[in-house]
Amino acid sequence: MSIGRMYYCSPAAGERCYLRLLLTVVRGATSFSHLRTVNNHEYATFREACMMLHLVEDDGEWTRAFDKAAAFASGYAMRSVFVSALMFNSLVSPIQIWNQFCESFCDDLEHAIVQKGYSQLLSMQPDVEFYRGTRSLDYDLYLLQASLGAQDRSLGQFNLPLPLFNWNGLISGMTGIQRNSLILNEMSYLQDQEAFSYQQKYAQMNATQKYVFETITSSINSNANSSHFFLQGPAGTGKNFIYNTLCHFYRSQGKIALCVASSGIAALLLPGGRTSHSRFAIPLNTHEQSVCAIKKNDDLADLIRETALIIWDEVPMQHRYCFEAFDRTPRDICSRGDEVTFGGIPVVLGGDFTQIPPVVKQGGRPEIVAASLMSSRLWPRLQKLRLTENTRLANSNDTDRQFADWIGKMSYEPSMMGSIALPSFLRQMTDLDQFIEDIYPQHVLQRPLQNSDFFKERAIPCSKNGNVDAINCKVIENVIGEKPTLYSADTMQSDQTNTETQAYPSEYLQTFSPSGLPPAVLELKVGLPVMLLRNINPERGLCNGTRLIIQHIGQYVLKVKILGRSDVVELIPRFTLSTLPGTLPFILTRKQFPVKVSFAMTINKSQGQSLRKVAVDLRSPVFTHGQHYVVMSRATSPNGMTILLPKNMKHTENVVYPEVLFSDTT
């Protein structure tokens, strides 16, 4: 019997990926043991067998990266990179990297053990056993296990040792809480501080915000099983303010409130926020019957069962399949029937339907509308709430009010749909060089590191990737400093029957620039602002869309700081990333630093960015619903906005799909 085709399996699938790889080269395999046997030696994992057959790369580059980083990076930063490498399945032999660099990983932990008060408690316990007899190494393993557990992974999956001491028990003894590490983390908030924050924020609420807050909390108090809401609110109306107040309210009572968002940038604005995909293990490729990768006996399942409230922001930009997949999961793990939405767990979904809708590959207007949450079976089950008062306009001038009024009407008045004229109070120009000089003056680019805060609240949003790349290249040339060129390592995987793609050379693969992958050729300079293209470590603020400033460019690691955080150094290594099936005729795998220069960015990437100075490139008009609204609402004042238009043009396009807009009748 022969197998005609094996479906592609991403490296993120871990052992399944390496099993598939072995099946393509080992002839006549009779068992899993046979597949793991190379030169008469049976290896413990499929990955090790692949390594011995030279089917996968070794960890030489990672060894050099950690070796370089150990000279200047803290143990905290080193652990962060190690966890990221594990999550991206980038290490061939995690145990070898651990054995070689574990001392560097935990060089700050002895101090932490003393500072947290653990040392005194440990001295009172007889017969305490630690990994290799060293408490800092054991505590390091505990922290690694906790970080991996938060993302539904474990040390055992990577053949790494487990801590010998029960650190959870020690911490539980100090807090009086007996729970798994995920629950411990969510219940670590100090109730007195949470109560103070709640009272302070509640006192600042306007009447509409108080109505929304009271409606949600009263419903949860009286009938939690049916407390499911959607909160519509344009920018400036206080959605995040309400989210924060709700979190503080429930956490002040010792309850769990989970905050997620559809994007990494939006998640950073929530207290303890995570992306919905990472928190709830939502598949990257969802379909109508998708479910989350959570088992009933998982720590994550226990966390969800004990949750008093879930807050989920920026939902209009996410495909309805994601919400439907999550709806099935708590119904399963909480043993609830189909009629109990979200398994009876209270959920507040929120966002603004005037913003960008879900991206549907090769989809037109009907497919985009069908992907909206409004088209979901869940939509009629949600109680709708609305915020309308723009709190940012309290002390504004007449021009600011005109600007806000214009933006507010942009998606609802028929006269403002299609070809529209821009208001006269917005600065407009047609010269590209003048446009760039207006937002990035030459004198600032001479000393970018000394002006890093300057880049934090300014950007050039564009509708087309081609314009983004051209502007970034043009601005880079104005920055003083050496410009090392960093090349990617590209490979491809294809269906065995597709012989046409077998001979693609690496230089041809480097011509592809698929969405979500970094450029094959990166030209960077010290002091440049760059954008992160992957969720590397959300707890440290390293999310897809986070803007960074380059501090040092190494062959194996970038030394960066998050814009606006001048005190924390982060390390960004090269990762091996792959396109999703269906993006290209083959799977393109690219090893590169997951960053892109961000003087300019796409309008979609600008959503969620808080900018004071915005220069909008509208030489190519917007092409889908919400883009014009998003880009025009990036600036807090019209004085901070400049528009670049084609020569002899005074109009631009505003694309609106009325069928996905929120109204009182939806």
C-alpha positions in Angstrom: 0.0 0.0 0.0 1.3 3.5 -0.8 0.2 6.9 0.5 -0.4 9.3 -2.3 -0.1 12.5 -0.3 0.6 13.6 3.2 -0.7 17.0 4.3 1.8 19.7 5.1 2.6 20.0 8.8 4.0 23.3 10.2 7.2 23.2 12.3 5.0 24.7 15.1 3.4 21.2 15.3 6.7 19.9 16.8 7.1 16.2 16.8 4.3 15.7 14.2 6.3 17.8 11.8 9.4 15.7 12.2 7.4 12.5 12.0 6.1 13.6 8.6 9.7 14.5 7.5 11.0 11.0 8.4 8.1 9.4 6.6 9.2 11.1 3.4 12.7 9.6 3.5 12.7 6.4 5.6 11.6 3.5 3.3 9.7 0.5 4.6 9.3 1.8 8.1 7.4 -0.7 10.3 7.0 1.3 13.5 7.6 4.6 15.2 10.6 3.0 16.8 11.9 2.1 13.4 11.5 5.7 12.3 13.5 7.0 15.3 16.4 4.5 14.6 19.4 5.8 12.8 22.6 3.7 12.4 21.2 1.1 14.8 20.6 3.6 17.5 17.0 4.5 18.6 16.7 8.2 19.5 14.1 9.5 22.0 12.4 11.9 19.6 11.6 12.2 15.9 13.4 15.5 15.9 16.7 13.9 17.1 16.4 11.3 14.4 15.9 14.1 11.8 19.0 15.9 13.1 21.1 12.7 12.8 20.0 12.3 9.2 20.8 16.0 8.6 17.2 16.7 7.7 17.1 19.8 9.9 19.5 22.5 10.9 21.6 22.4 14.0 21.6 25.0 16.8 24.9 26.6 15.8 23.4 30.0 15.1 21.4 29.9 18.4 24.6 28.9 20.3 26.4 31.9 18.8 23.4 34.2 19.5 23.2 33.2 23.2 27.0 33.4 23.5 27.0 37.0 22.3 23.9 37.9 24.4 25.4 36.5 27.6 28.1 39.2 27.5 25.6 42.0 28.1 22.0 40.7 28.6 20.3 40.0 31.9 19.1 36.5 32.8 15.6 37.8 32.4 16.2 38.8 28.8 18.0 35.5 28.1 15.1 33.5 29.5 12.7 35.5 27.4 14.6 34.7 24.2 14.9 31.0 25.2 11.1 30.7 25.7 10.5 32.5 22.4 12.8 30.0 20.6 10.9 27.1 22.2 7.5 28.5 21.2 8.7 29.0 17.6 10.2 25.5 17.6 13.4 27.0 16.5 15.8 24.8 18.5 16.9 21.4 17.3 18.2 20.4 20.7 16.7 22.6 23.5 18.4 20.5 26.2 21.9 21.2 24.7 21.2 24.9 24.7 19.9 24.7 28.2 22.9 22.8 29.5 25.3 25.3 27.9 23.6 28.5 29.0 21.5 27.7 32.1 23.9 29.6 34.3 23.4 32.7 32.3 19.6 32.2 32.2 19.4 32.3 36.0 22.1 34.9 36.9 19.5 37.2 38.4 17.4 34.5 40.3 19.4 34.1 43.5 18.8 37.8 44.2 15.1 37.3 43.2 14.7 34.4 45.6 16.0 36.5 48.5 14.0 39.6 47.5 10.7 37.7 47.2 11.1 36.2 50.7 11.5 32.6 49.4 15.0 32.2 50.9 13.8 32.3 54.5 10.9 29.9 53.8 13.3 27.5 52.1 15.7 27.5 55.0 12.8 26.3 57.2 12.0 23.2 55.1 13.9 20.0 55.7 15.2 17.8 52.9 14.7 20.3 50.1 15.8 19.0 46.7 16.7 21.2 43.8 17.8 20.5 40.2 21.5 19.8 40.3 21.4 20.9 43.9 21.0 24.6 42.9 17.9 26.5 43.9 18.4 29.2 41.2 18.5 26.6 38.5 15.4 24.9 39.9 13.6 28.2 40.1 14.6 29.0 36.5 13.0 25.7 35.4 9.9 26.7 37.3 9.7 30.1 35.6 10.3 28.5 32.2 7.5 26.0 32.9 5.2 28.9 33.9 5.9 30.9 30.8 5.4 27.9 28.6 2.2 26.9 30.5 0.7 30.3 29.8 0.9 29.4 26.1 -0.3 25.8 26.6 3.2 24.2 26.3 5.4 22.4 28.8 9.0 21.7 29.5 8.3 18.0 28.8 7.3 18.7 25.3 10.8 19.9 24.6 12.6 17.1 26.6 13.7 19.6 29.2 14.1 18.7 32.9 11.3 19.6 35.4 12.0 21.5 38.6 12.4 19.2 41.6 11.1 21.6 44.2 7.4 22.4 44.5 7.6 26.2 43.9 3.8 26.4 43.4 3.4 25.0 46.9 5.8 27.5 48.4 4.0 30.4 46.7 0.6 29.0 47.5 1.7 28.8 51.2 2.6 32.5 51.1 -0.7 33.6 49.3 -3.1 31.0 50.7 -4.1 30.1 47.2 -3.9 26.5 46.0 -4.1 26.6 42.2 -2.1 25.9 39.1 0.4 28.5 37.9 -2.0 30.1 35.4 -4.6 30.7 38.1 -1.9 31.8 40.6 -0.8 34.4 38.1 -4.3 35.7 37.5 -4.9 35.9 41.2 -1.7 37.6 42.1 -3.2 41.1 41.9 -3.3 42.9 45.3 -7.0 43.4 46.2 -6.4 46.6 48.1 -4.7 48.2 45.1 -7.3 46.9 42.7 -10.1 48.3 44.9 -8.4 51.7 45.0 -8.0 51.7 41.2 -11.6 50.7 40.7 -13.0 53.4 43.0 -10.7 56.1 41.4 -11.8 55.2 37.9 -15.5 54.8 38.7 -15.5 58.3 40.2 -14.2 59.6 36.8 -16.9 58.0 34.7 -19.5 60.0 32.8 -23.2 59.0 32.9 -23.1 56.8 29.8 -20.0 54.9 31.0 -21.6 54.3 34.4 -24.7 53.0 32.7 -22.6 50.5 30.7 -20.6 49.5 33.8 -23.7 49.0 35.9 -25.6 47.1 33.2 -22.7 44.6 32.8 -22.0 44.1 36.5 -25.7 43.9 37.5 -26.4 41.3 34.8 -23.4 39.2 35.9 -24.6 39.4 39.5 -28.1 38.3 38.7 -27.6 35.9 35.8 -24.0 35.2 34.8 -24.9 32.4 32.4 -26.5 34.9 30.0 -24.3 37.9 30.5 -22.8 38.3 27.1 -22.3 41.8 25.6 -21.0 43.7 22.7 -19.8 47.3 23.4 -19.6 49.6 20.4 -17.5 52.7 20.9 -15.4 54.9 18.5 -12.0 56.1 19.5 -12.1 58.5 22.5 -15.4 57.3 24.0 -13.7 55.3 26.8 -14.0 51.6 25.9 -10.6 50.9 27.4 -11.5 52.9 30.4 -14.5 50.7 31.0 -12.5 47.5 30.4 -9.9 48.6 33.0 -12.6 49.6 35.5 -14.3 46.2 35.1 -11.0 44.4 35.6 -10.2 46.3 38.8 -13.7 45.7 40.1 -13.6 41.9 39.8 -9.9 41.6 40.8 -10.6 43.6 43.9 -12.9 40.8 44.9 -10.3 38.1 44.3 -12.0 37.0 41.1 -10.4 36.3 37.7 -10.9 38.7 34.8 -9.2 37.7 31.6 -8.4 40.4 29.1 -7.7 39.6 25.4 -7.7 41.5 22.1 -7.6 40.6 18.5 -4.2 42.2 18.0 -1.0 42.4 20.1 -1.0 46.2 20.1 -4.6 46.4 21.5 -3.7 43.7 24.1 -1.0 45.9 25.5 -3.6 48.5 26.4 -5.5 46.0 28.6 -4.4 45.1 32.2 -2.7 41.7 31.9 -3.8 41.6 28.2 -3.0 38.8 25.8 -3.9 38.2 22.2 -7.0 36.0 21.9 -5.1 33.4 19.8 -2.4 32.9 22.4 -4.7 33.0 25.4 -7.4 30.7 24.1 -5.2 28.5 21.7 -7.3 29.5 18.7 -6.1 27.9 15.5 -4.3 30.2 13.0 -6.4 28.8 10.2 -10.0 28.6 11.4 -13.0 27.1 9.6 -16.7 26.7 10.4 -16.1 23.8 12.8 -12.9 24.9 14.5 -12.3 24.5 18.2 -9.6 25.7 20.5 -6.7 23.4 21.3 -7.7 23.1 25.0 -8.4 19.8 26.8 -10.7 19.4 29.7 -7.9 18.5 32.1 -5.5 21.3 31.0 -4.4 24.1 33.4 -5.9 26.5 30.8 -9.2 24.7 31.1 -9.2 25.1 34.8 -8.4 28.8 34.4 -11.3 29.3 32.1 -13.7 27.5 34.4 -12.7 29.8 37.3 -13.0 33.0 35.2 -15.6 35.6 36.4 -15.3 37.8 33.2 -13.7 37.7 29.8 -13.0 41.0 28.1 -12.3 40.8 24.3 -11.4 44.0 22.5 -11.0 44.9 18.7 -13.4 42.1 17.7 -14.7 43.6 14.4 -11.3 42.9 12.8 -11.3 39.2 13.7 -13.1 36.5 11.7 -16.3 35.2 13.2 -14.9 31.7 13.2 -12.6 32.7 16.0 -15.5 33.6 18.3 -17.4 30.5 17.3 -14.4 28.3 18.0 -14.0 29.8 21.4 -17.8 29.5 22.1 -17.5 25.7 21.5 -14.6 25.3 23.9 -16.0 26.6 27.2 -19.3 24.8 26.4 -17.2 21.6 26.2 -14.9 22.1 29.2 -17.7 23.4 31.4 -20.0 20.6 30.2 -22.7 23.0 29.0 -25.1 22.4 26.1 -25.4 24.2 22.8 -27.9 26.6 24.2 -25.5 28.1 26.8 -23.3 30.7 25.0 -19.6 30.7 25.9 -20.4 27.9 28.4 -22.1 30.4 30.7 -19.0 32.5 31.3 -19.7 36.2 31.2 -18.0 37.9 28.1 -17.8 41.5 27.0 -16.8 41.8 23.4 -15.9 45.3 22.2 -14.7 47.4 19.3 -15.8 49.8 16.5 -17.4 48.4 13.3 -16.3 51.6 11.4 -12.8 50.2 11.6 -11.1 47.6 9.3 -13.0 44.3 9.0 -11.5 40.8 8.9 -9.0 40.2 6.2 -10.2 37.4 3.9 -7.6 36.2 1.4 -8.8 36.6 -2.2 -12.1 37.6 -0.8 -14.4 40.4 -2.0 -17.1 42.4 -0.3 -19.5 39.4 0.2 -16.8 37.2 1.8 -15.7 40.1 4.1 -19.2 40.7 5.2 -19.8 37.0 5.8 -16.6 36.9 8.0 -17.9 39.7 10.3 -19.1 38.9 13.8 -22.4 40.4 12.8 -22.9 37.4 10.4 -22.3 34.9 13.2 -24.9 32.9 15.0 -23.6 34.5 18.2 -24.5 38.0 17.2 -28.2 37.8 18.2 -27.3 36.4 21.6 -25.2 39.5 22.6 -26.7 42.4 24.5 -25.7 45.6 22.6 -24.3 48.6 24.4 -23.0 51.8 22.9 -20.7 54.7 23.8 -21.0 57.9 21.9 -19.5 60.8 23.9 -15.9 61.7 22.9 -14.2 62.4 26.2 -11.1 63.7 24.5 -13.0 66.8 23.3 -13.7 68.2 26.8 -11.1 71.0 26.4 -10.7 71.1 22.7 -10.9 74.0 20.2 -13.4 74.6 17.4 -11.1 73.0 14.8 -10.6 69.9 16.9 -14.4 69.6 17.2 -14.9 70.0 13.5 -12.3 67.3 12.9 -14.0 64.9 15.3 -17.4 65.7 13.8 -16.1 65.0 10.3 -14.6 61.7 11.3 -17.8 60.7 13.2 -19.9 61.2 10.0 -17.4 59.5 7.7 -18.9 56.1 7.8 -22.6 56.9 8.2 -23.4 59.8 5.8 -24.0 58.7 2.2 -22.5 61.9 0.9 -19.2 60.9 2.5 -19.0 57.5 0.9 -17.0 57.1 -2.3 -15.1 60.0 -3.7 -14.8 62.8 -1.1 -13.0 66.1 -0.7 -10.7 66.5 2.3 -11.5 69.4 4.7 -9.5 72.6 4.3 -8.2 72.5 7.9 -6.1 69.4 7.0 -2.7 70.2 5.6 -2.3 68.8 2.1 0.6 68.5 -0.3 1.8 66.7 -3.4 5.7 66.8 -3.1 7.1 63.6 -1.6 10.4 65.1 -0.3 8.6 68.0 1.4 6.1 65.5 2.9 8.9 63.3 4.4 10.8 66.4 5.7 7.6 67.6 7.4 7.4 64.5 9.6 11.1 63.4 9.7 13.2 66.5 9.5 16.8 66.0 8.3 18.4 67.4 11.5 16.6 64.7 13.7 17.8 61.9 11.4 21.4 62.9 11.9 21.3 61.7 15.5 18.4 59.1 15.7 19.5 57.5 19.0 19.5 60.8 20.7 16.0 61.5 19.4 14.4 58.0 19.9 11.3 59.4 21.7 10.8 61.6 18.6 9.8 58.5 16.6 7.3 57.1 19.2 4.3 59.1 18.2 4.8 59.6 14.5 4.5 57.5 11.4 3.5 57.6 7.7 0.5 55.2 7.0 0.1 54.1 3.4 -2.5 52.1 1.6 0.0 50.0 -0.4 3.0 47.9 0.6 5.0 49.2 -2.3 4.6 52.8 -1.1 5.6 51.7 2.4 8.8 50.1 1.2 9.7 53.0 -1.1 9.3 55.6 1.6 11.2 53.6 4.2 14.1 53.2 1.8 14.1 56.9 1.1 14.1 57.9 4.8 16.8 55.4 5.7 19.2 57.1 3.2 18.8 60.3 5.3 19.9 58.6 8.5 23.6 58.9 9.4 25.4 55.6 10.1 26.5 52.3 8.6 23.9 50.2 6.9 24.7 46.5 7.3 22.7 44.2 5.0 21.1 41.2 6.7 20.0 38.4 4.4 17.5 35.7 5.1 18.0 32.0 4.7 15.1 30.8 2.6 13.9 27.2 1.9 10.7 25.8 0.5 8.5 22.8 1.1 6.0 21.6 -1.5 3.7 18.8 -2.3 5.8 15.9 -3.6 3.8 15.8 -6.8 4.5 19.5 -7.6 7.8 19.0 -9.5 7.7 22.5 -11.0 8.6 24.1 -7.7 11.4 21.7 -6.8 14.2 23.6 -8.4 13.5 27.1 -7.1 16.9 28.7 -6.2 17.2 30.6 -2.9 17.7 33.9 -4.8 14.3 33.4 -6.4 12.7 32.6 -3.1 14.1 35.9 -1.7 12.0 37.8 -4.2 8.8 36.9 -2.4 7.5 39.3 0.2 4.4 37.5 1.6 2.4 39.2 4.3 3.6 38.3 7.8 7.1 37.4 6.9 10.1 39.8 7.3 11.9 41.1 4.2 14.5 38.7 2.7 16.9 41.6 2.7 17.0 43.8 5.8 18.9 47.0 5.6 19.1 48.5 9.1 21.0 51.3 10.9 21.4 52.0 14.6 18.7 54.3 15.7 16.1 53.2 13.2 12.5 52.6 14.3 11.3 49.1 13.4 8.1 47.1 13.9 8.0 43.6 15.3 6.2 41.2 13.0 5.4 38.4 15.5 4.1 38.0 19.0 7.4 37.0 20.7 6.7 37.8 24.3 3.5 39.7 25.0 4.2 39.8 28.8 7.2 42.0 28.0 5.3 44.0 25.4 6.9 42.3 22.4 3.9 41.9 20.2 3.1 41.9 16.5 3.0 45.6 15.8 5.2 46.8 18.7 7.6 49.5 17.6 11.2 49.3 18.6 14.4 51.3 18.3 17.6 49.6 17.1 20.4 49.9 19.7 22.9 47.4 18.2 23.0 45.2 15.1 24.7 41.8 15.5 25.0 39.0 13.1 22.8 36.7 15.3 20.9 39.1 17.6 19.4 42.6 17.5 19.7 44.7 20.7 16.6 46.9 20.8 14.4 49.0 23.1 10.6 49.4 22.9 9.8 53.0 21.8 8.8 55.0 24.9 10.6 52.6 27.3 14.2 53.8 27.5 15.2 51.6 30.5 14.7 48.1 29.2 16.9 46.3 26.6 15.3 43.5 24.6 17.0 40.9 22.4 15.6 39.9 19.1 17.2 36.8 17.5 16.5 35.4 14.0 13.5 33.1 13.8 12.4 30.5 11.3 9.0 31.5 10.0 6.7 30.0 7.4 3.9 31.1 5.2 0.5 29.6 5.8 -0.7 26.9 3.4 -2.4 28.4 0.3 -0.4 31.7 0.4 2.0 30.4 -2.3 2.2 27.2 -4.4 4.6 26.0 -1.7 5.4 26.7 1.9 8.1 29.3 2.1 10.3 29.0 5.2 12.4 32.1 6.0 15.0 32.5 8.8 15.3 36.2 9.5 15.0 38.9 12.2 11.2 39.3 12.5 11.2 43.1 12.1 10.6 45.7 9.4 11.6 49.4 9.2 8.6 51.5 10.4 9.1 55.1 9.4 6.1 54.2 7.1 3.6 51.3 7.7 0.4 50.1 6.1 -2.9 51.6 7.2 -3.9 48.2 8.6 -0.7 48.1 10.8 -1.4 51.6 12.0 -4.7 50.5 13.6 -4.2 50.6 17.3 -1.2 52.8 17.1 -1.4 56.0 19.2 0.2 58.8 17.1 0.6 62.5 17.7 2.0 63.3 14.2 0.6 61.5 11.2 1.6 61.9 7.6 -0.9 60.0 5.4 0.2 58.9 2.0 -3.0 58.8 -0.2 -1.3 58.8 -3.6 -2.9 55.4 -3.8 -6.5 55.5 -2.3 -7.8 53.1 0.3 -9.4 49.9 -1.1 -11.5 48.4 1.7 -14.0 49.3 4.4 -12.7 51.2 7.4 -9.2 52.1 6.1 -10.0 55.8 5.5 -11.7 56.0 9.0 -8.7 54.3 10.7 -6.0 56.4 9.1 -7.9 59.7 9.7 -8.5 58.9 13.3 -4.9 58.1 14.1 -4.1 61.7 15.0 -5.6 63.2 18.1 -5.7 66.7 16.5 -5.9 67.9 12.9 -2.8 70.0 13.6 -0.8 66.8 13.7 -1.9 65.5 10.3 -0.5 66.0 6.8 -1.9 64.4 3.7 0.1 63.5 0.5 -2.1 63.4 -2.6 -1.4 62.8 -6.3 -0.7 66.0 -8.3 -3.7 67.9 -9.4 -6.0 65.9 -7.1 -8.2 67.2 -4.3 -10.3 64.2 -3.7 -9.8 60.7 -2.4 -11.8 57.5 -1.8 -13.7 56.5 1.3 -14.8 52.8 1.1 -17.7 51.9 3.4 -19.7 48.7 3.7 -22.9 49.8 5.4 -23.9 46.2 6.0 -21.1 45.8 8.6 -21.8 49.0 10.5 -23.2 49.0 14.0 -26.6 50.6 14.4 -29.3 50.6 17.0 -31.2 48.0 14.9 -28.4 45.5 14.4 
